[in-house]
Amino acid sequence: MKKPLRFRQDAKNPELSKLARDVQEALDSTVDYELKDVVGEFTSNTTIAVPRVPRAIELINCFALAAPETPVLYGSRVNFVYRPQSGGALVTGIEGLTTGTTIYQFLFRISY
């Protein structure tokens, strides 16, 4: 897991301290995200392994492995609950998809 970058304050040079605060605020405002490939069935207990609580999870791409040329209709909204005891983010719903036995390849963008 990435540790956040922190600048120390410089009491001898207040201008440097102000600059350091400005740089720290800019670093804190950037969005940390990762892309995750998951292959499997979409069931009611699909889990995505994440190292910490995600702010949002989006479905970027999805296709059925049995018929990759056939489009899958889906939305980007992913409903989830963070359950570390279950291994990460438990996906409770994906816009446009229903649970079943079709094997999909999912590409998720996870924002922290």
GIKACOR-V831534 format. One record per pair of residues at least 4 apart in sequence whose C-alpha atoms are under 7 Angstrom apart, sorted by the first residue. I is the first residue (numbers start at 1). J is the second residue. D is the distance in whole Angstrom. If there is no record, write none. Layout:
i->I j->J d->D
i->I j->J d->D
//
This chain:
i->1 j->51 d->7
i->6 j->24 d->7
i->7 j->20 d->6
i->7 j->24 d->7
i->9 j->17 d->5
i->10 j->14 d->7
i->10 j->16 d->7
i->10 j->17 d->5
i->13 j->17 d->6
i->14 j->18 d->6
i->15 j->19 d->6
i->16 j->20 d->6
i->17 j->21 d->6
i->18 j->22 d->6
i->19 j->23 d->6
i->20 j->24 d->6
i->21 j->25 d->6
i->22 j->26 d->6
i->23 j->27 d->6
i->24 j->28 d->6
i->25 j->29 d->6
i->26 j->30 d->7
i->31 j->111 d->7
i->31 j->112 d->7
i->32 j->111 d->6
i->32 j->112 d->5
i->33 j->109 d->7
i->33 j->110 d->5
i->33 j->111 d->4
i->33 j->112 d->6
i->34 j->109 d->6
i->34 j->110 d->5
i->34 j->111 d->7
i->35 j->107 d->7
i->35 j->108 d->6
i->35 j->109 d->5
i->35 j->110 d->6
i->36 j->107 d->6
i->36 j->108 d->5
i->36 j->109 d->6
i->37 j->106 d->6
i->37 j->107 d->5
i->37 j->108 d->7
i->38 j->105 d->6
i->38 j->106 d->5
i->38 j->107 d->6
i->39 j->104 d->6
i->39 j->105 d->4
i->39 j->106 d->6
i->40 j->103 d->5
i->40 j->104 d->5
i->40 j->105 d->7
i->41 j->100 d->7
i->41 j->101 d->6
i->41 j->102 d->6
i->41 j->103 d->5
i->41 j->104 d->6
i->42 j->46 d->6
i->42 j->99 d->5
i->42 j->100 d->6
i->43 j->99 d->5
i->43 j->100 d->6
i->44 j->92 d->6
i->44 j->99 d->7
i->45 j->90 d->6
i->45 j->91 d->6
i->45 j->92 d->7
i->46 j->90 d->6
i->46 j->91 d->5
i->47 j->87 d->7
i->47 j->88 d->6
i->47 j->89 d->6
i->47 j->90 d->4
i->47 j->91 d->6
i->48 j->88 d->6
i->48 j->89 d->5
i->48 j->90 d->7
i->49 j->87 d->6
i->49 j->88 d->5
i->49 j->89 d->6
i->50 j->88 d->5
i->50 j->89 d->7
i->53 j->82 d->6
i->53 j->112 d->7
i->54 j->110 d->6
i->54 j->111 d->6
i->54 j->112 d->5
i->55 j->111 d->6
i->55 j->112 d->5
i->56 j->110 d->6
i->56 j->111 d->5
i->57 j->78 d->6
i->57 j->108 d->7
i->57 j->109 d->6
i->57 j->110 d->5
i->57 j->111 d->6
i->58 j->76 d->5
i->58 j->77 d->6
i->58 j->78 d->6
i->58 j->108 d->6
i->58 j->109 d->5
i->58 j->110 d->7
i->59 j->76 d->5
i->59 j->77 d->7
i->59 j->78 d->7
i->59 j->107 d->6
i->59 j->108 d->5
i->59 j->109 d->6
i->60 j->76 d->6
i->60 j->107 d->5
i->60 j->108 d->6
i->60 j->109 d->7
i->61 j->106 d->6
i->61 j->107 d->5
i->62 j->72 d->7
i->62 j->104 d->7
i->62 j->105 d->6
i->62 j->106 d->5
i->62 j->107 d->6
i->63 j->68 d->6
i->63 j->71 d->7
i->63 j->72 d->6
i->63 j->104 d->6
i->63 j->105 d->6
i->63 j->106 d->7
i->64 j->68 d->5
i->64 j->102 d->7
i->64 j->103 d->6
i->64 j->104 d->4
i->64 j->105 d->6
i->65 j->103 d->6
i->65 j->104 d->6
i->65 j->105 d->7
i->73 j->96 d->6
i->74 j->95 d->6
i->74 j->96 d->4
i->74 j->97 d->6
i->75 j->95 d->5
i->75 j->96 d->6
i->76 j->95 d->7
i->77 j->94 d->6
i->77 j->95 d->6
i->78 j->93 d->6
i->78 j->94 d->5
i->78 j->95 d->6
i->79 j->91 d->6
i->79 j->92 d->5
i->79 j->93 d->5
i->79 j->94 d->6
i->80 j->89 d->6
i->80 j->90 d->5
i->80 j->91 d->4
i->80 j->92 d->5
i->80 j->93 d->7
i->81 j->89 d->6
i->81 j->90 d->5
i->81 j->91 d->7
i->82 j->88 d->6
i->82 j->89 d->4
i->82 j->90 d->6
i->83 j->87 d->7
i->83 j->88 d->5
i->83 j->89 d->6
i->83 j->90 d->6
i->84 j->88 d->5
//
